[in-house]
Amino acid sequence: MSSQAGPSTNVTPLQPKQWKKFWSSSGLPRCKELAWRASSGYLPVRAALVRRGVDVEVDCPLCGMEPETVDHLWIRCAVTRAFWFGSPLALRFDTLHDFLKYFIDSAEEDVISLWQTASYALWEARNRVVFEGRAFSVPLVVQRAQDLGQLLPASGTEVRNAPSMVAVWQRPTRGVIKINFDASFRSTSDIGAGMVARDHEGFVLASAAAFPLAASSPLLAEVAALRWAMVLAIQLGFCRVCFETDCLQLFQRWTKPPDGASYLVSIINDCFVFSRSFDVIDLSFVRRSGNAMADLLARKASSFAGLVWIEEVPSKANSFVSADLLASVSVQV
């Protein structure tokens, strides 16, 4: 299933020749994709989420002066303007339109790559402010952009399509983010959820835990965990995703949506509505052994309630990262 969400700000589309120059840079794939989403107006900034019906504050989390649109965050925000001017690019523009019109045409490919990595560092730092309550430090974000610029583009090996009833975690195909999620149901008042998002190299992009969830059965808890994971993925800006569950009943209901007016059906319908916010979305099934990290986060959710980790997992889950990477190597072509 795939869908295309509307842009979160009005920008002038680049011409094919400009896009070719954009994508031919030496930037990291994840940096180029993030910069493309910013350039095209497809980022889950707060103003866009509010338009989609998500209950969040609309003001910019960095300056608090205006609604957070892509144009505001990238160009007009006083905090990010200081970042751009303090970066090696030393940029000053009034609108995203003016920036794109000048920059893509005039800049060399290595400069475009630098802008792409800086854009990724900016969005990453913004997410740390929103999800972790950290302060936005211009020198640290500039340093992060410079560090990213020193990394070589990834050249990981593609993996085979996951067979049915797969028992180990497998890396997603290039360009897709795999999001493992799970729910832990002990009682109606003790329900937690966990999720971890990784790219085709097994690199952790984010992890999170939620507690408590409202559900009256283990199946309802699993469906509620999927809905929570979808909303979080939208807020994190993930575009091409594959959610993975170890709940066979949920997987069966996703592939053959049930009819009726039950609470279960209403939550599943919510998930289908949220799925329209992604360019590409899929749901796959894996055995519990292949979903161990999400299972741990769900079981420990009461200790982590509401926490989101960017590009890392809590220390208790570090061993699962290594174990999953080793397991995924054994199933590569």
Helices and strands as residue ranges (DSSP letters): H 16-23, H 29-40, H 46-51, H 70-71, I 72-76, H 78-86, H 96-106, H 109-132, H 138-149, E 177-187, E 190-198, E 204-210, H 218-236, E 240-245, H 248-255, H 263-275, E 280-285, G 288-291, H 292-299, H 301-304, E 308-310, G 315-317, H 318-329
